[in-house]
Amino acid sequence: MAEKVRLFHAVDIHGSEMVWRKWLSIPKVYKANVLLLCGDLTGKLIIPIIEEEPGRYKTMVYGRWINASGEDDLKKLIDKITFSGFYTHVCSKDEYDELMKNPKRVDELFHNYMKERLKRWLNMIDEKLPKDVTVVMMPGNDDSFEIDELIKAHEDRVIYPLEKVVNLCLDYEMLSFEWVNPTPWETPREAPEEELWKKLEKVKNMFSGDWRKVILNFHCPPYCTKLDLAPKLDKNLKPVVFLGRIIYDNVGSKAVRRFIEENQPLLSLHGHIHESYASDYIGKTLAINPGSEYSEGVLRGFIIDLTKDGIEKWWKVEG
């Protein structure tokens, strides 16, 4: 292994084809040796595209109706929606009406498209990335438990880091954790702080060694840092505004903060809060959150250069 290793850490791409392709280009552009995509890999919505008559389509997306005429226009529309992270389903008006009456069928379609896209992405890794690039991918709180097995099926090329200690590089060990404290959206992988702490104790028990040689890969940011500031929401889940300004709250996990404070790893990688593109220190631990602008097709990330002696340098990139 080289004397210096370059990590690239990104999160929260939520199904965006554009961001995924940019992420795959990072080793070529920035000479990264380790590529991490850690949490919230899948999209949030399925967008129906209605064929009103042969060759004429319409859909409601980005807050307005968009029309397409002919197969070329339809492909451009699907590509545009896909780049933003949504899934698409082309259907007749009759099928659309039936789907609106059958939420279970809509959920089935969503999960099928979700798995289909992630499988295609995982297959692209061998096609697009050099064999000497280490790839780490894990789910986040928004991701269905179905996707874990999809990632594990590619463990000959992709590291699924949960529930184990990963020797990442230069004898740095990585501990990973995808759960978050409660959110208003009741996502699949969230739990009260007390339960999070019990889960984190199990993570701690997997490791015995020098914590200054540990990298935490925790999707949830620690509480009361620059990494966990999000708009305060009212009872209708709308941002609270005072004197024309959005009010922000710290919404990260107190259990995650306690874990970092007590163990003082070298580096702590986070995500989850898209607005908090930032870095901070908890004691001697550098904590970072790349944030996310997946819907705009923007890739955000941190580059970290590691040597055997620690972090040589680090900086933010986006584009």
LOKEKE-696260 format. One record per residue (C-alpha): chain; x, y, z; residue number from 1. Coordinates in steps of 0.2 Angstrom, whole numbers. Layout:
<nodes>
NODE;A;X;Y;Z;NUM
...
</nodes>
This chain:
<nodes>
NODE;A;0;0;0;1
NODE;A;6;17;-4;2
NODE;A;13;29;9;3
NODE;A;-1;41;6;4
NODE;A;-19;37;2;5
NODE;A;-33;48;-4;6
NODE;A;-51;46;1;7
NODE;A;-66;54;-7;8
NODE;A;-82;54;4;9
NODE;A;-99;58;-3;10
NODE;A;-117;54;4;11
NODE;A;-135;57;0;12
NODE;A;-136;56;-18;13
NODE;A;-154;49;-17;14
NODE;A;-155;40;-34;15
NODE;A;-147;55;-45;16
NODE;A;-140;47;-61;17
NODE;A;-130;63;-64;18
NODE;A;-122;63;-46;19
NODE;A;-118;45;-48;20
NODE;A;-109;47;-64;21
NODE;A;-99;61;-57;22
NODE;A;-94;51;-42;23
NODE;A;-88;37;-53;24
NODE;A;-76;50;-62;25
NODE;A;-68;55;-45;26
NODE;A;-53;43;-46;27
NODE;A;-49;49;-63;28
NODE;A;-51;68;-59;29
NODE;A;-44;68;-42;30
NODE;A;-33;53;-41;31
NODE;A;-43;45;-26;32
NODE;A;-38;28;-20;33
NODE;A;-53;25;-9;34
NODE;A;-71;30;-15;35
NODE;A;-84;31;-2;36
NODE;A;-103;33;-4;37
NODE;A;-111;31;13;38
NODE;A;-129;33;15;39
NODE;A;-146;37;6;40
NODE;A;-142;29;-11;41
NODE;A;-159;27;-17;42
NODE;A;-172;39;-24;43
NODE;A;-187;46;-15;44
NODE;A;-201;47;-28;45
NODE;A;-208;38;-43;46
NODE;A;-215;50;-57;47
NODE;A;-229;44;-68;48
NODE;A;-228;49;-86;49
NODE;A;-245;48;-94;50
NODE;A;-247;44;-112;51
NODE;A;-263;54;-116;52
NODE;A;-263;48;-134;53
NODE;A;-251;38;-145;54
NODE;A;-234;47;-145;55
NODE;A;-240;62;-133;56
NODE;A;-235;62;-115;57
NODE;A;-237;73;-100;58
NODE;A;-231;73;-82;59
NODE;A;-231;84;-66;60
NODE;A;-213;87;-60;61
NODE;A;-203;101;-53;62
NODE;A;-220;109;-49;63
NODE;A;-227;110;-66;64
NODE;A;-234;100;-81;65
NODE;A;-222;95;-94;66
NODE;A;-226;88;-111;67
NODE;A;-217;77;-123;68
NODE;A;-220;73;-141;69
NODE;A;-213;57;-149;70
NODE;A;-200;45;-142;71
NODE;A;-185;56;-143;72
NODE;A;-194;69;-132;73
NODE;A;-200;55;-120;74
NODE;A;-182;49;-118;75
NODE;A;-175;67;-115;76
NODE;A;-189;69;-102;77
NODE;A;-185;52;-93;78
NODE;A;-166;57;-93;79
NODE;A;-170;74;-85;80
NODE;A;-180;66;-72;81
NODE;A;-168;52;-69;82
NODE;A;-153;64;-67;83
NODE;A;-163;72;-53;84
NODE;A;-165;56;-43;85
NODE;A;-183;51;-47;86
NODE;A;-189;35;-55;87
NODE;A;-201;36;-69;88
NODE;A;-216;25;-75;89
NODE;A;-224;27;-92;90
NODE;A;-242;22;-92;91
NODE;A;-259;25;-100;92
NODE;A;-272;37;-92;93
NODE;A;-282;21;-87;94
NODE;A;-267;13;-78;95
NODE;A;-263;30;-69;96
NODE;A;-281;31;-63;97
NODE;A;-279;13;-57;98
NODE;A;-263;16;-48;99
NODE;A;-270;31;-39;100
NODE;A;-282;19;-31;101
NODE;A;-269;6;-27;102
NODE;A;-255;12;-16;103
NODE;A;-248;-5;-13;104
NODE;A;-245;-7;-32;105
NODE;A;-237;10;-32;106
NODE;A;-226;4;-18;107
NODE;A;-221;-12;-28;108
NODE;A;-217;-2;-43;109
NODE;A;-206;10;-33;110
NODE;A;-196;-4;-25;111
NODE;A;-194;-13;-42;112
NODE;A;-187;3;-50;113
NODE;A;-176;7;-35;114
NODE;A;-168;-10;-35;115
NODE;A;-166;-10;-54;116
NODE;A;-157;6;-54;117
NODE;A;-145;1;-39;118
NODE;A;-141;-15;-48;119
NODE;A;-137;-6;-64;120
NODE;A;-126;6;-54;121
NODE;A;-117;-8;-45;122
NODE;A;-113;-16;-62;123
NODE;A;-106;0;-68;124
NODE;A;-92;0;-55;125
NODE;A;-82;-14;-64;126
NODE;A;-85;-5;-81;127
NODE;A;-80;12;-75;128
NODE;A;-67;11;-61;129
NODE;A;-49;4;-60;130
NODE;A;-47;-12;-50;131
NODE;A;-35;-4;-38;132
NODE;A;-49;9;-32;133
NODE;A;-56;3;-16;134
NODE;A;-75;6;-16;135
NODE;A;-86;7;0;136
NODE;A;-105;9;-1;137
NODE;A;-118;8;12;138
NODE;A;-136;12;15;139
NODE;A;-143;27;25;140
NODE;A;-159;30;35;141
NODE;A;-169;33;20;142
NODE;A;-164;17;11;143
NODE;A;-175;1;12;144
NODE;A;-167;-14;20;145
NODE;A;-169;-23;3;146
NODE;A;-154;-14;-4;147
NODE;A;-142;-22;9;148
NODE;A;-142;-38;0;149
NODE;A;-139;-30;-17;150
NODE;A;-123;-22;-11;151
NODE;A;-117;-38;-3;152
NODE;A;-120;-47;-19;153
NODE;A;-105;-36;-26;154
NODE;A;-93;-39;-11;155
NODE;A;-80;-45;-23;156
NODE;A;-79;-27;-29;157
NODE;A;-88;-16;-16;158
NODE;A;-86;-16;3;159
NODE;A;-102;-17;12;160
NODE;A;-95;-10;29;161
NODE;A;-109;-12;41;162
NODE;A;-108;-23;57;163
NODE;A;-89;-26;55;164
NODE;A;-72;-18;56;165
NODE;A;-65;-14;39;166
NODE;A;-46;-12;37;167
NODE;A;-47;3;25;168
NODE;A;-29;8;22;169
NODE;A;-13;11;30;170
NODE;A;-19;1;45;171
NODE;A;-34;13;48;172
NODE;A;-49;4;54;173
NODE;A;-67;9;49;174
NODE;A;-82;7;59;175
NODE;A;-99;11;51;176
NODE;A;-116;15;56;177
NODE;A;-132;19;46;178
NODE;A;-145;23;59;179
NODE;A;-151;41;64;180
NODE;A;-161;49;78;181
NODE;A;-180;51;75;182
NODE;A;-185;62;60;183
NODE;A;-202;69;55;184
NODE;A;-203;57;40;185
NODE;A;-201;40;50;186
NODE;A;-188;33;39;187
NODE;A;-183;14;39;188
NODE;A;-167;16;50;189
NODE;A;-171;28;64;190
NODE;A;-172;25;83;191
NODE;A;-173;35;99;192
NODE;A;-157;41;106;193
NODE;A;-157;28;120;194
NODE;A;-159;14;107;195
NODE;A;-145;22;96;196
NODE;A;-133;22;111;197
NODE;A;-136;3;113;198
NODE;A;-133;0;95;199
NODE;A;-117;11;96;200
NODE;A;-111;1;111;201
NODE;A;-111;-15;100;202
NODE;A;-101;-5;86;203
NODE;A;-88;-1;100;204
NODE;A;-87;-18;106;205
NODE;A;-81;-24;88;206
NODE;A;-65;-14;90;207
NODE;A;-51;-15;103;208
NODE;A;-36;-5;98;209
NODE;A;-29;13;95;210
NODE;A;-44;24;92;211
NODE;A;-32;37;84;212
NODE;A;-31;24;70;213
NODE;A;-50;23;68;214
NODE;A;-61;31;55;215
NODE;A;-80;32;59;216
NODE;A;-92;31;45;217
NODE;A;-108;36;53;218
NODE;A;-122;43;42;219
NODE;A;-130;53;56;220
NODE;A;-120;69;61;221
NODE;A;-116;73;80;222
NODE;A;-127;85;89;223
NODE;A;-124;103;91;224
NODE;A;-110;105;78;225
NODE;A;-109;114;61;226
NODE;A;-113;97;53;227
NODE;A;-131;95;60;228
NODE;A;-140;112;56;229
NODE;A;-156;110;47;230
NODE;A;-171;122;45;231
NODE;A;-183;122;60;232
NODE;A;-200;115;54;233
NODE;A;-218;119;59;234
NODE;A;-232;107;62;235
NODE;A;-235;107;43;236
NODE;A;-216;102;40;237
NODE;A;-213;120;33;238
NODE;A;-198;130;37;239
NODE;A;-200;142;51;240
NODE;A;-196;160;45;241
NODE;A;-192;175;57;242
NODE;A;-189;192;50;243
NODE;A;-187;185;32;244
NODE;A;-174;172;38;245
NODE;A;-176;153;39;246
NODE;A;-173;148;57;247
NODE;A;-160;133;59;248
NODE;A;-159;120;73;249
NODE;A;-146;107;78;250
NODE;A;-154;90;73;251
NODE;A;-140;78;75;252
NODE;A;-138;63;87;253
NODE;A;-133;66;105;254
NODE;A;-128;47;105;255
NODE;A;-117;49;91;256
NODE;A;-109;65;99;257
NODE;A;-106;55;115;258
NODE;A;-98;41;105;259
NODE;A;-85;53;97;260
NODE;A;-82;62;113;261
NODE;A;-78;46;123;262
NODE;A;-68;37;110;263
NODE;A;-59;52;100;264
NODE;A;-56;43;83;265
NODE;A;-45;52;70;266
NODE;A;-59;55;58;267
NODE;A;-78;55;58;268
NODE;A;-87;55;41;269
NODE;A;-106;60;41;270
NODE;A;-120;65;30;271
NODE;A;-139;65;32;272
NODE;A;-142;84;34;273
NODE;A;-140;90;16;274
NODE;A;-139;109;21;275
NODE;A;-124;106;33;276
NODE;A;-110;106;21;277
NODE;A;-96;108;34;278
NODE;A;-82;102;45;279
NODE;A;-80;103;64;280
NODE;A;-69;96;78;281
NODE;A;-76;87;93;282
NODE;A;-60;86;104;283
NODE;A;-46;80;93;284
NODE;A;-58;72;80;285
NODE;A;-61;80;63;286
NODE;A;-79;78;58;287
NODE;A;-85;81;41;288
NODE;A;-102;82;31;289
NODE;A;-101;85;12;290
NODE;A;-120;89;12;291
NODE;A;-130;86;-4;292
NODE;A;-138;95;-19;293
NODE;A;-142;79;-28;294
NODE;A;-158;86;-36;295
NODE;A;-148;99;-45;296
NODE;A;-136;86;-51;297
NODE;A;-122;93;-40;298
NODE;A;-109;81;-32;299
NODE;A;-102;87;-15;300
NODE;A;-88;78;-6;301
NODE;A;-73;79;4;302
NODE;A;-55;73;-1;303
NODE;A;-44;67;14;304
NODE;A;-26;63;11;305
NODE;A;-20;50;24;306
NODE;A;-3;45;29;307
NODE;A;3;33;42;308
NODE;A;5;48;54;309
NODE;A;-13;54;52;310
NODE;A;-22;67;41;311
NODE;A;-10;76;29;312
NODE;A;-23;88;22;313
NODE;A;-42;88;18;314
NODE;A;-53;100;8;315
NODE;A;-71;101;1;316
NODE;A;-75;99;-18;317
NODE;A;-91;101;-28;318
NODE;A;-97;101;-46;319
</nodes>
